[in-house]
Amino acid sequence: MSTNVSNSLKKGRNMLGEIAPQTEQILKDRYDSYLPGFSESIVDITYGQIYSREGINIKTRFLLTIGALTAQGAYSFCLLYTSPS
């Protein structure tokens, strides 16, 4: 199982490197002092396992995410997807 996690973490880091290289460091600064390793889990699951799935390109995934967050009234989370790099 650790090989699978390692592979998805690598995929997540590669994806973040292409779209928002500063994101992993921002996550580390925000969460790791309270929950060590949490930023790595976010990168692994969100970007390495979910956003990297085949079928829908990343631009469409982000637009769908922004739409869903907006529909829920979670405007502050939309900033993660709309802030300039």
Secondary structure, 3 states (H helix, E strand, C coil): CHHHHHHHHHHHHHHHHHHCCCHHHHHHHHHCCCCCCHHHHHHHHHHHHHCCCCCCCHHHHHHHHHHHHHHCCCHHHHHHHHCCC
